[in-house]
Amino acid sequence: MEDKKYPIYNFSAKWSEIKKDRTYSEKETKDLPDNQFWNSTSFKKMFKEEQTQEQLDIFIKNWWKKYAEFKKLDYVSNIILTSTFYEFESWVCTWFEHETFDVGQTDQEALDSFEQFVRRYENMQFKIPFPDPLPKNYHCLMGAEDRWRWHGAKEDGSPDPESSPPCRCKFCKKQGVIRIGH
C-alpha cells in the first residue's frame, strides 16, 4: 500500500547584513555597498493540505519575523522571501531528521513507511563534491540511508541516538508529527 503524500513547499530568505570580521567572496557581496554581504537560508515544510500563495506568503513573513528575532538580525536590508511548491511526498527532511504527519500509524507502520521513502532516494546520495546542478527531484537523506543511524528522542525532545525510532516526544505530539532522527 502506498503512503499518503502531502504537499511540500520550499521557503527561502535572502538578505544583506553589515560585514563582520572576515573575508567575503564576490558572490557574497555582488551588487551591495562595500560594508554589506548577502546571507540566506532555506527549508522545506510539509502541510496537510495544499496552500494558496497568500497562505504561503503569510507563513514565511511570520517565520521571518521569529527567525530574525531569534538570530538577532538587527541590521538587515534587501530582504527577499520566497515560497514555492516543491512536490507531494510522504516524508520531509528537516535538520538530520525526517518527519511526517501522525495520522494514527503504529511505530512499525511509520518505520516501514520511512524505509520505503529511503529506498526511493538512497541511490541519489553522492559523495562530496555534489553535482551542480543537483538532479531534478534530488532528496538529500542526510545519512538516513544508514539504517543504524535511525533514532528517536528523549521525552523532552532532545536527540537521543540510543532511543528507538520513531520519535513521539511531547513536541512531536503537540505538532502532530512523527520524526525519525539520523
N, C-alpha and C positions, 0 to 999 in steps of 0.2 A: 504494500500500500504506500502511495506517495504522500509525503508530508505536506501539510498546508504551507503555502508560500505567501509571504507578506510583502507589501511594498517597502522598499528600502530607498532612502534618499541620501544624497551626498551633500554635506554642508561644508562651506569653506569661508574663511575670513582672511583678508589680507589688509594690512595697514602699515603705515610708516611710523617709525619711532625716532627719537633722538639717539644718535650714535653713542655707543658705550666704548669702553677702552679696549678695542680690538681692531683687527684689520678686516675690511669688508670687500667682498668681490664686486665686480662691475654689475653683475646681475642683482645683487642686493641693494645697489644704490642707483640703478638706472632711473632716469627721469625725476630725480629727487634733489633737493638742495644739499649742499655739502655736509650738513650736520645731521642728515637723516638716512635711515636704511629701511628696507622692506622686511616685514616679518609676516608670518602666516601660519595657519593651522587648518586642519580639515578632519572630518569624521563622518561616519555613516550612522544612520539611525533607522531602525525598523519601526513601522507603525502598523497597527491592526487593520487600518483601512487606508485607502488612497487619500492623499491630501490635495487640497487645491493650492495653487500658487500663493494665494492670500494666507492660508494657514501656514504654509512653509515660511513665508516672509515674517509672520508674527513669531513663529517658533525661533527662527535664527536671530531676530532682533532681541528677544528675551534672553536667549542663550548668550549672545554677545555681551549684553549688559552684565550678566553674572560672571562671565569669563573675564571681562576687562577688570571688574572689581576684584575678583579672586587673584588675578595675576598682577594687580596694582598697576595697570597700564594707564598712567596719568597723562602722559604726553604723547598721544597718538593722533594721527590725522590720516586723511586719504583712506578711510575705512571702506572696504568693498566686501559686502556679504552676499554670498550666492547659495542657492539651494536648487538642486536638480534631482530628478528621478534617476535612480541607478538601475534597479532591477527588482523582480519578485524572487525571493529566496526564503528558505526555511530557517536559516541562522544568519546572524550578522556579527562581524568581527568588531570587537572593541579593543582595548589595550591588553594583549596577551590573554584574551578570553573571547568566547563567543556566547551569544545569548539568543534565546527565542522566547516566545510568549508561553507562559504556564497556562495551558488550557485543560489541566487535569491529567496530563500524561504521568505515568509512573516513572521512576528513575530509570528503569530498564528501557522503557519506550523512548525516553529522552536520549539515553546513550545510543540506542540503535539508530535514532534519527540523526544524531550528530555523526555517527560512524558513516552513514550514507552520505551526508554532506561532505565530510572529509574525503571520502573516496572519489566524489565528483571532481575535486580540485587538487588532490595531492600531486597529480602529475604536472601541475603548473608551477610547482615550487622550484626556485632557482638558487643557485649558489651566487654569491656576490661576485662581480657586479651584476645588477639586474639589467635585462634588456631595456633599451629605450627606443621607442615607447614600449610599455608593457602590452602583452597580448590583450585583445578585446575580452572583456568579462574575466579578467585576471582576479583571482582571490588569493591574497596572502594569508596563509594559515597560521603565521606567527608561531610555528612549532607544533601545531595541533596534529600534524601528520605523524608525530611521535606519540603514540597512544600512551606511553608510560608517563608523559607529562600531564595528562588529564587529571584535574583535581577540582575539589570544591573549595569551600572556605569555612572558617570558624563561624559560629552563630553570630558573632559581632561583625561579620563581613570581611575580616582581614584574611588575605590569602593564606592558604594552608596546603602546601604541596603534599602533605601526608594525609589529607582528608579525601574521602571518596567522592567522585563526581556523581551527579551534578550538584552545584551549589543551590541550596534552598535557604540561605540565611534570611534574617529578618528584613534586610534591604531588598533582596530578590522578591520575597513575598510581598512586601509593600508595593514594589514596582510591577508585580505580576509577571515576572520573568524567571527563567531558569538559565543559569550560567554554567559554563564549563571552562575553568581556567587551564592554561597550558604554558 
